[in-house]
Amino acid sequence: MTLTFVGMGPWFGALTLEALDAISNADTVYIELYTNITPGLSYERLKRITKGNIKFVTRKELEEEEGRHIIEEAKHKNVVLLIGGDPFIATTHVTLRIEALKNGIDVRVVHGVSGVYCCISISGLQVYKFGKMVTLVYPEKYYVPYTTYYVIKENYERGLHTLVLLDIKFDEGHAMRVNEAVSILMDIEKKVCKEEKSRPFLEKVIGLAIARAGTPEVYLKADLLPNLANYNYPPPPHSLIIVSKPHPLELEALMYFAGLPKHIVEERKRTRESIN
């Protein structure tokens, strides 16, 4: 009858009234947990909201099997797919939505607050100064995420900030932390500079570490990027912003919102004034 994509927002307490209505009237509620982390999500709390069945859906079921069993069930039941953040930040869900429409199923969308916008909003940085967003994945034996580094470098040279989303491996029970991300990026830069005989730049940039964006437990820390590897952070989800050519107002925001050391603020302001 209906397949409803419901965004849970950055944490379970951010469910909208529209989302609660959709969940409470569903015959089956599927929960997707591999594209995002949703702090506060509780099976028992969810059970109290809905009268229907609750099922967890895997990456394999949605990506490799194209959610076929969800599609079949939605042909004769009201089905909800719960997703962290907003439903269509991940392209996996776009594919499922297309398949549902191909099969003549009525599709509804209940948007949730996206962690992406939470990160930008709470940073104090100007939204118009953000360049292309990237994801940093774990390096593997035959793959190193050089593309992520080059996007960051290109944004930086253009005076644009970069929001870096960090890898989540739910199948392995692990989510990348800022400390790991900094180490991975610095290692990649060493390899690139050695191969291309270019100069490093990451050691001098300002980074903003964000943990649990959009939740009551949000944590921000700004410092030179290498220094961010030395702090202790709350549990994931974590994100990272690489700051480029910040305006004085942005520097003030980073100092008061995220503890950017005052000497860095003053030094960057002097540099900006000398350039102008």
Secondary structure as UniProt FT lines:
FT   STRAND          2..7
FT   HELIX           12..14
FT   HELIX           17..24
FT   STRAND          28..32
FT   TURN            39..40
FT   HELIX           43..49
FT   STRAND          53..57
FT   HELIX           60..64
FT   TURN            66..67
FT   HELIX           68..74
FT   TURN            75..76
FT   STRAND          78..83
FT   TURN            87..88
FT   HELIX           91..102
FT   TURN            103..104
FT   STRAND          106..110
FT   HELIX           115..123
FT   HELIX           127..129
FT   STRAND          134..136
FT   TURN            141..142
FT   HELIX           146..157
FT   TURN            158..159
FT   STRAND          161..166
FT   STRAND          168..169
FT   HELIX           170..172
FT   STRAND          174..175
FT   HELIX           178..196
FT   HELIX           202..204
FT   STRAND          206..211
FT   TURN            213..214
FT   TURN            216..217
FT   STRAND          219..224
FT   HELIX           225..230
FT   STRAND          238..243
FT   HELIX           248..258
FT   HELIX           262..275
//
